[in-house]
Amino acid sequence: MTDAEYFRSIGRLEAQVAALTAAITELKTKFDGIDARLDQLDRLANRWKGGFAVILALGALAGFVLDNLFRWWSAKR
């Protein structure tokens, strides 16, 4: 191989490295976007978990009160 062929090969390798660097940068950007979306979904899931606990507690309280009212009502008759 001549010096010119070596330099051309080196130039092609540099172009491939530049393309790989650009692709990695694009992947990092996309990964950061996905990571941000996952954080939002995690916060939303935690909010729903808390809401479910509140609804469950309110339902248990309502069931307890209604059960005692029915027992009181049936004992009164």
Number of C-alpha atoms within 10 A of each C-alpha: 5 6 8 9 10 11 11 11 12 12 12 12 12 12 12 12 12 12 12 12 12 12 12 12 12 12 12 12 12 12 12 12 12 12 12 12 12 12 12 12 12 12 12 11 12 12 11 12 11 11 12 12 11 12 11 12 12 12 12 12 12 12 12 11 12 12 12 12 12 11 11 11 10 9 8 7 5
